Structure formats: structure tokens, C-alpha cells
Amino acid sequence: MTRSISGRVAELGYALEAASAPAANYVPFVLEGNLLYISGQISRKGGKPQYLGQLGNQISDADGVEAAKLSGLGILSQIAAATGDRLDRVARVVRLGVFVASTPDFNRQSAVANGASDLMVDVFGDAGRHSRSAVGVASLPQGVAVEVEAVIALTPA
């Protein structure tokens, strides 16, 4: 296994983009002790929002899973920025919070959230298994279908 997060992601056929800057008055992550709290990451590709709309309306379940995966890649970009791209610094993905823009009758938020959850396990193995919430909401920033936030346990530097 490679020693960098970006290298491991590349092995899986993806690429990390530069960690996104905050869109308002907050920071992209906070390190408190050994816990890294990562602000919500929306689905982006090439720096532009992807998968605009709601599940159960404009966005299919399969596209929702892809949106969650893109949001998960944003989480990984923030982890890489916080750790100097060191895979060995990640002791555990503790928790993901997944927000899914969806119609009132849509009830498959957990299936959509698996796009991000599966990515964490693919990258970190058992250390990627985490607790999670998957919540339906009316809308998300920039009109995206999925946003993911995270808590990551790190090893000492």
C-alpha cells in the first residue's frame, strides 16, 4: 500500500483535487487533539459543483451515490491537506455525516450515503469503517445533491 492518501486514491482509479477553500466564515477543518473535524464537502469535479438537484426528482439513485463519492473525495482532500498527505496519520474514520437533498417521499438516503462510506473503506480498510448519519434535506449549498462532513482520528505526527 502506498504511504500517501493521494497515491492510494490513484490506485483506486480516482484523483484528489486541491482541498476546497471555505465558502463563508468558517475553516475547512479543525484539529483538536487527535481528532480532525472536517467541514461539509459538496460534490465537486474540476472545482465546479456536480449533481445539482434532488434525489427523487432530478437526480437518480446511482448519480446520488456518485455525488456522495465526489463529496468523499473532498473529505480525503481535506485530510491530505491537514496531514501532509500521509496515509499513516489516519488511525480511524470516526464518523461521517451525509446530507442528501431529496424530495419528501425519498427514503433511500442511506443507500446514497454508501458512496462516501464505501470510498472510506476502500482507501483506509478497516480503519475506514465509521459511524454515520444519512439525513434528507430540502436543499444544499450551490444546489448540489450531497454534502458530507467527517470526524477523523489521527495518530501523533
N, C-alpha and C positions, 0 to 999 in steps of 0.2 A: 504494500500500500504506500502511496506517496505520502510525503510529510506535509504537503500544503493542502489547504481547502480547495483552492482553485485547481490544483492538479487532480485531486480526487473527483471533483465535479467534471473536469475534462475527460477523465477515464469513463465517466458515465454518459458522455456524449453531449454535455452542456457546457456553457461558458458563463463565468461570472462577469457581470458588468461592474463598473465602478459603483461603490456604495452611493446611494442617492442622498442628496442633501435634504434637510428638513424643509417642509413646505410652509411652515409657520413658526411660532415662537416655542420651539422645543428642540431637543437634541436627538440625534438618531439612535444613540444608545447611552446607557449609564452603567458603569462598572461600580458595583458596591460589594466590597469584599470579594468573594469568588463568584458572585452572581452578575451576569451580564443581562441587562434588561434592554430589549430591542423594541423601538417604536414600530408601529404598524407599517408594513411594507405592502404597497399595492402592486398589482401585476403590471410590469413594465418590460418592454423589449426595445433595445436601441434608445433607451431613455424616454420612451413615449408610452403612455398608458395603453394597455391592451385589454380586450374582452370587456367592452363597455355595454352596460345594460344589466338586466336582472335575470337570475335563474328562474325558470318557469315562464319567461316571456321571450326576450331576445337571445338569451344565452342557453345553449344546450348543456346537459349534464357533463358531457365529455369536454366541452370547452371550459366549463367551470372547473373541472379537475386540472386542466392545463393552466388556467388562471391562478389556481392555488399553487401549482408547481412554480410558476413565474414569481409569485409572491414569496415562496420558499427560497428561491434563488436570491431574492432581495435580502432575506434574512441571512443567508450564507455570506453575501457580500458584506453585510454589516459585521458579522462575526470575523470575517477575514480582516476587515479594517481595524477592528478592536484588538486582534491578536497578532497582527503582522503576518496574517495568512498561515498560521501554524495550526495544523490539524491536531497535533498532540496537546494543544491547550484546551480542547473541548473534552471535559470529563463526562458531560451529560447534557442532552437537551431535556430540560426540566418540564417545560410547558409551552404549548402553542395555543394562542387564541385566534380563532379563524372566524372572520366576519364575511357573510355571504349576502350580497344584495339579492333579494328574492321577493317573489310575489307572496301574498299572504297564504296561499294554499300550497306553496312549495315546501316539502318536508324532507329533502334529501341533503341537507347541509353537511351532515357527517360524511356522506359519500364524496361530496365535492372537496371537503377538507382533507381527505386522504391524499390528494395531490401533493400537499405540503408535507403531510406526515410520512408518506412513503419515501419522499425525497430525503428527509432527515435520516431515516433508517438506511437508505441506500448509501448515503455519504458516511454516516458515523457507526453503522452496525447497531449492536445492542445499545450503545450509548445514545443512539438517536431515538430510542423509544421514550415516549413522553406522555404526560397527562395533557388533556386537550379540552377545549370548549369549541363548539361549532355553532354559531349563532346567526340566525336570519335577521337582516336589517333592511330598511326601505331603500337606502342609498348609501354610497360610499364616496370618498374623495375622487374628484375628476371623473365620476361616473363609472368607475371600474366595478366589476362583479365580485372581486375578492380582495380582502386585506388580511394580512397575518402579522401578529406580534409574537414575541418569544421571550422566554427566560432560559438562559444557558448557564450551566455550572462550568467554571473554568478551573484548570489546575494552576498552581502557582507559576508565575513567569519564569 
